[in-house]
Amino acid sequence: MGEERVPLLKSLGRVLAEDIVAQEDLPLMDNSSMDGYAVRAADVLSAPINLRVVINQTTGKTTEKTIEATQAARIMTGAVIPQGADTVIPVEDTNSNWQISTDPALPYDVTIRKTAPKGNAIRRAGEDIQKGQLLLKRGTITGPAEIGILAATGNANPSVFKRPKVAIISSGNELIEPEEQLQPAKTRNANSYTLAALIQENGGEAVILPTATDTTASIQATFTEALRHQPNLILSSAGVSVGAADFVRSTLEQMGELNFWRINLRPGKPLAYGHLQGVPFFGLPGNPVSAMVTFEVIVRPALLKMGHRPDLRRIIHAKTTQAIQSDGRRSYLRVKLEASENGYTTTLTGTQSSGALSSMLYADGLLIIPEDVYEVPAETELPVILLNQAIR
């Protein structure tokens, strides 16, 4: 993927395409970490003692004046330490009442009631960040702290990798949009929105195309429209099986190339992969669980690689609490996880029908049953892909 510069807030969650190196010290100058009085440590070796306040040092300003012996500067949090001062006495350790005046007449006397060591309450120049320091590496995914660092170091338009653009195609005469009233023989188009959410969650940009009908002409027109958006990837759901109305696979063969079709996977056997005028194409099954599982197992790693993102999905091992039948295909079953003294145990979420979208809603993870396994006894330890990131 290429690179682009984006406004700072639009870089949240994006992948940096450049190293971020500090161009200056932060803080740039010594400053006070609290409201009080900037003094010379040698003048406050004992207390109480009276000092003459000759400077009112506010934030955002510097001064050419110097603190001499027995003098002090009234100073606010974040204000630059005047020359000659090397210590800050908190206002609560003096007889001063700052609420009386925000801009007192100078000079005046202040009584220092407590001593403080040299350097007290001073933030040194470069204490946080030093010029030349590598702060963020290329490939970093930005969160709030990274946005703060970018802002603090003057990177208002950081360079990030472009997000992979994914065109989403759904087909089927039975499909209607989510806002439409459900009618007999119709079903709402959940797949397009589920896949769009998965794409966005994994750093991609989703483009949902209008639903195609079950005709070759409609599929061809939708493919052409998908290419018009100049996507980096095309994703379809439904139309790749062996039914009489499954035209996606045959249309792909006509307009592009089919590299493989059908995999030894449950759910999700009728999966197709190919290229449409050079653009990678995944044809996912139409059943919603099959579409989500094949996205997780097959599409997600490809999308992450395209977007220069690491795969942070965790796999743990957990024991089954029930005997499970399988059909010899590599299977991904939706399970709930429960912590025990000896690790995690799994329980199926209920029906494992590939049409039961709620099984993904309730799932903490996907239990992997290897290929060529038909019987899984209870207490069998198997890998689980974690979907619930709250599980540690």
Buried (B, 14 or more C-beta within 10 A) or exposed (E): BEBBBBEBEEBBBBBBBBEBEBEBBBBEEBBBBBBBBBBBBEBBEEBEBEBBBBBBBBEEEEBEBEBEEEBBBBBBBBBBBBBBBBBBBBBEBBEBEBEEEEEBEEEBEBEBEEBBEEEBBBBEBBBBBEEEBEBBEBBBBBEEEBBEBBEBBEBEEBBBBBBBBBBBBBBBEBBBEEEEEEEEEBBBBBBBBBBBEBBBEBBBBBBBBBBBBBBEEBBBBBBEBBBEEEBBBBBBBBBBBEEEBBBBBBBBEEBBEBEEBBBEBBBBBBBBBBBBEEBBBBBBBBBBBBBBBBBBBBBBEBBBEBBBBEEEBEEBEBBBBEEBEBEEBBBBBBBBBEEEEEEBBBBBBEEBEBEBBBBBEEBBBBBBBEEEBEEBEEEBEBBBBBBEEEBE
